[in-house]
């Protein structure tokens, strides 16, 4: 159990680091946003294909497998005190991990496809990416309802059992609600709030899991 908890702690820290890398690369280095036209997005892929591949691999694919480790570590930590709730949370976390992995793989294959087509037919490349982007966004980026539900359930289970600090658990509850509400179209921007605040939650959780005593 001790080794799994350490792995879970490092997994949580990786999750936070990946979020930070993603925000910096998307927003600062690549200047990418959902408001860009499909043709502008394709142009970014053509110019920075290697960086995009790295980004999708680390922030989505690897992150998803890391999420499996974290979900299982939390299940091990909380299964005695909150067995039913943590079982539901763990199943939700594994589903979330699968969706994120699929989203990253779809993005990388989609980028490779449109970059190749763009050489001969830029308009078709933009049209194809618009379709791919809708699928990718629906699976793992347009809203955070699955991730929000996982954070909410884990935090609820930890709060019931007295595991970790109350402040951490209440923060998790608030973050989880924000993620779930991001599925509502008028307040979809809460997905960004969910991602940014989750960085703090992951770091805090990772440190708590790496310590000998729960905090």
Secondary structure by P-SEA (a helix, b strand, c coil): caaaaaaaaaaaaaaaaaaaaaaaaacccccccccccaaaaaaaaaacaaaaaaaaaaccaaaaaaaaaaaaaaaaacccccaaaaaaaaaaaaaaaaaaaaaaaaaaaaaaaaaaaccccaaaaaaaaaaaaaaaaaacccccaaaaaaaaaaaaaaaaaccccaaaaaaaaaaaaaaaaccccccccaaaaaaaaaaaaaaaaaaaaaccccc
